[in-house]
């Protein structure tokens, strides 16, 4: 697990910024709609983990 996520580390996992943005919005929406409280740090870690799985 990455201790500190950076924009650059997440960008490397996507073709372009639009793909990263759309993926991130979908993940965050799913987390929030599930009723789970989450911090931005938790959401970013979830994005990082799921992006790694989808590659």
DOTI-241359 format. One line per 2 residues: their letters; for each residue x negated, y, z of C-alpha. Coordinates in Angstrom, 2 decimals. Example, Ala and Ser with C-alpha at 12.3 -4.5 7.8 and 13.67 -1.06 7.14 Angstrom:
BEGIN
AS	-12.30:-4.50:7.80 ~ -13.67:-1.06:7.14
END
This chain:
BEGIN
XX	0.00:0.00:0.00 ~ -1.21:3.45:-0.82
XX	-1.74:5.58:2.28 ~ -1.21:8.86:0.50
XX	0.68:9.05:-2.77 ~ -0.23:11.73:-5.25
XX	1.47:12.92:-8.39 ~ -1.45:11.56:-10.40
XX	-1.15:8.07:-8.90 ~ 2.54:7.91:-9.78
XX	2.10:9.42:-13.27 ~ -0.33:6.68:-14.24
XX	2.49:4.15:-13.97 ~ 4.71:5.82:-16.58
XX	4.41:6.80:-20.24 ~ 5.47:10.38:-19.56
XX	6.86:12.69:-16.89 ~ 10.44:12.20:-18.08
XX	10.26:8.45:-17.47 ~ 8.83:9.09:-14.01
XX	11.55:11.63:-13.24 ~ 14.43:9.45:-14.42
XX	13.07:6.43:-12.56 ~ 12.61:8.48:-9.39
XX	16.11:9.92:-9.53 ~ 17.63:6.46:-9.93
XX	15.68:5.06:-6.98 ~ 16.48:8.02:-4.73
XX	20.16:7.92:-5.71 ~ 20.39:4.22:-4.87
XX	18.73:4.72:-1.49 ~ 20.96:7.65:-0.56
XX	24.17:6.02:-1.82 ~ 23.44:2.95:0.30
XX	23.80:5.18:3.34 ~ 20.26:4.65:4.54
XX	18.59:7.75:5.88 ~ 15.22:8.18:4.22
XX	12.38:10.64:4.28 ~ 10.70:11.89:1.13
XX	7.63:9.83:2.04 ~ 9.74:6.66:2.24
XX	11.38:7.42:-1.10 ~ 8.00:8.00:-2.75
XX	6.67:4.71:-1.39 ~ 9.74:2.91:-2.72
XX	9.20:4.50:-6.14 ~ 5.55:3.40:-6.08
XX	6.43:-0.17:-5.11 ~ 9.21:-0.58:-7.66
XX	7.15:1.01:-10.43 ~ 4.38:-1.50:-9.74
XX	6.90:-4.36:-9.90 ~ 8.42:-3.22:-13.18
X	5.11:-3.08:-15.06
END
